[in-house]
């Protein structure tokens, strides 16, 4: 039998990371919320802020931006192909 895996909302993950940053110990957090060490530190790392051109981003923000760029590139390729098809008519 495996252990029951709990799904945490993004809001909950952010709140837990805030607790970590305000000084609550990792062992207290893991015990209180039933978390493993890997999950806690992954969430902390994902929400670590970096400054880029006077803006603050997290690793999660960068990941979301990369996904959005990929989506826009695909849409752009589709539109280019459509323009080629319509230009021939």
C-alpha positions in Angstrom: 0.0 0.0 0.0 1.3 3.4 -0.9 1.0 6.6 1.2 -1.9 9.0 0.5 -0.7 11.9 -1.6 -2.2 15.3 -0.9 -2.6 17.9 -3.6 -1.7 21.4 -2.5 -3.1 24.5 -4.2 -0.6 27.1 -5.5 -2.0 29.5 -2.8 -1.3 26.9 -0.1 2.2 26.2 -1.4 3.0 30.0 -1.4 1.7 30.3 2.2 3.9 27.4 3.3 6.9 29.0 1.6 6.1 32.3 3.3 6.1 30.5 6.7 9.6 29.1 5.8 10.8 32.6 4.9 9.5 34.1 8.1 11.5 31.7 10.3 9.4 28.7 10.9 11.7 25.7 10.9 11.5 23.1 8.0 10.8 20.3 10.5 7.8 22.3 12.0 6.4 23.0 8.5 6.9 19.4 7.3 5.3 18.0 10.5 2.4 20.5 10.5 1.5 20.1 6.8 2.5 16.5 6.2 5.2 17.4 3.7 8.4 15.7 2.7 11.7 17.5 2.6 11.9 17.3 -1.2 8.5 19.0 -1.7 9.2 21.8 0.7 12.6 22.7 -0.7 11.2 22.3 -4.3 8.5 24.9 -3.5 11.0 27.2 -1.9 13.3 27.0 -4.9 10.4 27.5 -7.4 9.4 30.7 -5.6 13.0 32.1 -5.1 13.0 35.6 -6.5 15.5 36.9 -9.0 15.7 40.5 -10.4 15.7 41.1 -14.1 15.7 44.6 -15.4 14.2 46.0 -12.2 11.5 43.3 -12.1 11.3 40.4 -9.7 10.5 37.0 -11.1 10.5 33.5 -9.6 11.6 30.3 -11.3 7.9 29.4 -11.6 7.3 32.7 -13.4 10.1 31.9 -15.8 8.7 28.4 -16.5 5.3 29.9 -17.2 6.8 32.5 -19.5 8.7 29.7 -21.4 5.5 27.8 -21.9 3.7 30.9 -23.1 6.5 31.7 -25.6 6.3 28.1 -26.9 2.5 28.5 -27.3 2.9 31.8 -29.1 5.6 30.4 -31.4 3.2 27.5 -32.4 0.4 30.0 -33.0 2.7 32.2 -35.1 3.8 29.2 -37.2 0.1 28.2 -37.8 -0.7 31.8 -38.9 2.3 31.9 -41.3 1.2 28.7 -42.9 -2.4 30.0 -43.2 -1.1 33.2 -44.8 0.9 31.2 -47.3 -2.2 29.1 -48.2 -4.4 32.2 -48.6 -1.8 34.1 -50.6 -1.7 31.4 -53.2 -5.5 31.7 -53.8 
